[in-house]
């Protein structure tokens, strides 16, 4: 075969070998099923906590549900988004950490401002209004 006919015999070059490895991690069926089972369990447990009123205090229930939510976020990041410190030389993880820092700063600042606005700018009671000139 000549160089011209080799090219026609194997379109795309590389002797017909197509390697679609873009450097990103690809999950296996087992890893996807592990992630699915973990996500389902991490959804079912908080549902059970709320429906059976396991904790008497609603704040305790909310904190436990938030903890399960954080764990579920990690499960989704690891098993479905395949983000770890090795993907794209760690830049994905660095971008995620930066995003999380911005979200925490924004949320905590917003809650702090709303709390202080609520406590410092509440309308006066009728007793206080009578004392005004």
C-alpha positions as CSV (number, residue, x, y, z in Angstrom):
1,X,0.0,0.0,0.0
2,X,1.1,3.5,-0.7
3,X,0.8,6.3,1.7
4,X,-2.3,7.5,-0.1
5,X,-4.1,4.2,0.2
6,X,-3.0,3.8,3.9
7,X,-4.7,7.0,4.6
8,X,-7.9,5.8,2.9
9,X,-7.8,2.4,4.7
10,X,-7.7,4.1,8.1
11,X,-9.6,7.4,8.0
12,X,-8.7,9.8,10.7
13,X,-5.1,8.6,10.7
14,X,-3.4,6.9,13.7
15,X,-3.9,3.5,12.2
16,X,-7.7,3.5,13.0
17,X,-7.0,3.9,16.7
18,X,-9.3,6.5,18.2
19,X,-8.3,7.6,21.6
20,X,-10.8,10.0,23.1
21,X,-8.8,10.5,26.3
22,X,-9.1,14.2,27.1
23,X,-7.4,13.9,30.5
24,X,-10.6,13.9,32.4
25,X,-11.6,11.0,34.6
26,X,-14.3,8.8,33.3
27,X,-16.5,6.7,35.7
28,X,-17.2,3.1,35.5
29,X,-20.7,1.5,35.9
30,X,-19.7,0.4,39.5
31,X,-18.6,4.0,40.5
32,X,-21.9,5.4,39.1
33,X,-24.0,2.8,40.9
34,X,-22.0,3.5,44.1
35,X,-22.7,7.2,43.7
36,X,-26.4,6.6,43.0
37,X,-26.8,4.3,46.0
38,X,-25.0,6.8,48.3
39,X,-27.1,9.7,46.9
40,X,-30.4,7.7,47.4
41,X,-29.4,6.8,51.0
42,X,-28.4,10.4,51.8
43,X,-31.8,11.5,50.6
44,X,-33.8,8.9,52.3
45,X,-32.3,9.4,55.8
46,X,-33.2,13.1,56.1
47,X,-36.7,12.3,54.7
48,X,-37.1,9.7,57.4
49,X,-35.8,12.2,60.1
50,X,-38.4,14.7,59.1
51,X,-41.4,12.4,58.5
52,X,-40.9,10.4,61.8
53,X,-40.0,13.5,63.8
54,X,-36.9,11.8,65.2
55,X,-35.6,14.9,66.9
56,X,-37.9,17.0,69.1
57,X,-36.1,20.2,68.3
58,X,-36.5,21.5,64.7
59,X,-33.1,23.2,64.8
60,X,-31.4,19.9,65.5
61,X,-33.3,18.4,62.6
62,X,-32.2,21.3,60.3
63,X,-28.6,21.0,61.3
64,X,-28.6,17.2,60.7
65,X,-30.2,17.7,57.3
66,X,-27.6,20.3,56.4
67,X,-24.8,17.9,57.4
68,X,-26.4,15.2,55.1
69,X,-26.7,17.8,52.3
70,X,-22.9,18.7,52.6
71,X,-22.0,15.0,52.4
72,X,-24.3,14.5,49.4
73,X,-22.6,17.5,47.7
74,X,-19.3,15.7,48.1
75,X,-20.7,12.5,46.8
76,X,-22.0,14.2,43.7
77,X,-18.7,16.0,43.1
78,X,-16.6,12.8,43.5
79,X,-18.8,10.2,41.8
80,X,-20.7,12.2,39.1
81,X,-18.6,15.2,38.3
82,X,-15.3,13.3,38.8
83,X,-13.6,16.3,40.5
84,X,-10.6,15.5,42.5
85,X,-7.2,17.0,43.0
86,X,-5.8,15.2,40.0
87,X,-8.3,16.4,37.3
88,X,-6.8,19.1,35.2
89,X,-3.8,19.4,37.5
90,X,-6.0,20.5,40.4
91,X,-7.5,23.6,38.7
92,X,-11.0,22.2,38.9
93,X,-10.7,21.7,42.7
94,X,-9.1,25.2,43.1
95,X,-12.0,26.8,41.2
96,X,-14.5,24.9,43.3
97,X,-12.8,26.0,46.6
98,X,-12.8,29.6,45.3
99,X,-16.5,29.4,44.5
100,X,-17.3,27.9,47.9
101,X,-15.4,30.7,49.7
102,X,-17.3,33.3,47.7
103,X,-20.6,31.7,48.5
104,X,-19.8,31.4,52.2
105,X,-18.7,35.0,52.4
106,X,-21.8,36.2,50.5
107,X,-24.3,34.1,52.5
108,X,-22.7,34.8,55.9
109,X,-22.5,38.5,55.1
110,X,-26.1,38.7,54.0
111,X,-27.3,36.8,57.1
112,X,-25.2,39.1,59.3
113,X,-26.6,42.2,57.7
114,X,-30.2,41.0,57.8
115,X,-29.9,40.0,61.5
116,X,-28.5,43.5,62.4
117,X,-31.1,45.3,60.3
118,X,-33.8,43.3,62.0
119,X,-32.5,44.0,65.5
120,X,-31.5,47.6,65.0
121,X,-34.4,48.9,62.8
122,X,-37.5,47.1,64.2
123,X,-40.5,49.4,64.6
124,X,-41.1,50.8,68.0
125,X,-43.7,49.4,70.3
126,X,-46.8,51.5,71.1
127,X,-45.3,52.2,74.5
128,X,-42.2,53.7,72.9
129,X,-44.2,55.7,70.4
130,X,-46.2,57.4,73.2
131,X,-42.9,58.7,74.7
132,X,-41.9,60.4,71.5
133,X,-42.4,64.2,71.3
